[in-house]
Amino acid sequence: MSKKSLFATIVISLTFIGCNQSGQLQGLVPASGTVTFNAQPVEGATIIFVPDSGNVNARSASATSGVNGKFTLMTLQPSDGAYPGSYKVTVEKTETTGDVWLEGTNERKTKLVDTRMITNMLPLKYRDQKTSDLLVEIPPKGNKNIELKLEGKADLTPKKPQGPGR
């Protein structure tokens, strides 16, 4: 076997470690539930389950909440679930208004105009794993009734986007 063939075989093998022949991860269990904010369902929230440091074999799982705040976690493929264990959970929902466009008549006088504003629809503490107090334990047989109950007050003041690409 040539060095290139051996290298390709190793790369392909490493890619699928922990997967069965269909490309699915072994050991995932069903994990789904509902997210509410002040007892009202939240549609369109991004939910991320981050494994606790003691949960070394787990991976992060995520979902976007749908109608009535319902969500189903995915780790690798849609709705494939999560590994059993303890997770810190973050939840974020934003709304963006405005737009970005080029203004000007030629290349030398063209400028980028950015009127985007982002509004956080949920309290900011839930969007960061350091400040979120949401902890979930997923048992070995899974959990289809996870309840993420967010409370508090959202700062609905639109703000300019921050960070890279700004």
N, C-alpha and C positions, 0 to 999 in steps of 0.2 A: 504494500500500500504506500503510495507516495505521501510526502509530508502534507501536500495540499488536501488530499483526500482524507487523511487522518484528522487534520485540523477541521475540515468541514463536518466530519462525523462527530467530533467532540462538540463543536458549536451547536449542531442540531440536537444532540443528546442533552446538552445543558439547557437548551431552550425549553425542552419538554419535561424536565425533571419535575416531579410532583403532578404531572398531568397524565390522564389516561389516553388511550389512542384517539379519542374524539377531541382532544385538546382541552378537556375540562380538568379543573383542579380536583384532586382527591381530598375528601374530608370536609367539604363545605356542607353546611346545613341550611334549611330554609330560615330566612330572617326577613320579616316584614312588619309593618305597623302603621301608626298614625302620628303625625306631628300637628300640634295645636299651639296657638299663641293666644294667651288669655282666654282659653276655652273655645277658640274659634279655629276651624281647620285651616291649614296653610297650604295653598297650592303653589307650586313652582319654587319650593325651597330646595337648596342644595344641601344634602345631608352626607357627612363623612364620619365613618366609624374608624378611629385610629386605635390600633391595639395598644393596651397597656404594656409597659416595659417588661413585665413578667410573662407576657404572652408572645414569646420569641418566635414561634413558628407561624404566627398569624400574619395576614396581610390586611391592609386597609380595605374597607368596603364602602361603597357609596350608593346614593340614590337621588332622584329628584322626585319630590312629592307631587302627586297628581290630584285629581278631584277628591274632595273631602279629606285632603291631607294624607292620603294613603301613599305608602312607599314600599318597595321591595328592593332589598340590598343586592348589589352585584360586586363580585370581586374581580372576575376576569371577563365574564360574558353576562349579558342582561339577565337579571333575575336568578343568577346561580347561587345566591346566598352569601354566607360568611362562615369563617371558621369559628368553632366554639371558643369562648373565652371572654375576657373583660375588655371593654372598649371605652375610650373617652369619645364623646360625640360632639361634633360641631354642626351648626345649622346656620345657613345664610340665605337671605333673599334680598335682592336689590332690584330697583327699577331704574332704567336709564332713559333720560330724555335728551333731546338735542341731537346734534349730528356733527360730522367732521367733513370738511370739503376744502378744495383748493380755490383760492380767490385770486383773480388777476387776469391780465390780458396777454401776458407773454411770460416766458420762463424767468426773466430777471425780476419781474414784479409780482410773481406768484407767491402767495403765502398760505400757510395752512391755518384754517379757521376751525376751532374746536369749541362747540357750544354745549358739549355733553355735560350733563349733571347726573350724579348717582345718588339715589336715596336708599338708605338702609331701612328695610321694612320691618326688621326685627331688632331687639336689643343687641348691641355690639358684643356683649360678653359671650354670646353663643357662637360667634364666628371664629373664635380663637381657642385652640385646645388648652391654652394656659389659663384661660378665664372661664371657660365653659364648666358648669357644674353637672353636666349631663353624663352619667355613667350607666352603661348597659352591660349586663352579663348575658351572653348567648350560651344556653346549655347545649350539651352534646347532641340532643335531638332537635335543636333549633327552637325558634320562637316566632310565631306568626302574629303575635299581639303586643309588639313593642309599642309603648306609649312615650312619646317625647312631648312633655308638657312644658312649654316655654311661658314664662311670666315676665311682666315688667312693662317698661315703656320704651318704645322705639324713638330715636331721634330722627324725625322725618324731614330734617333740613337738607335740601339738596346740596351736594358738595361736588367740586371739581374732582375728576379721577386722579388718583395718586399712583406713584410707582412707575415701573418700566413702560416704555411706549408713550409716555406722557410728554 
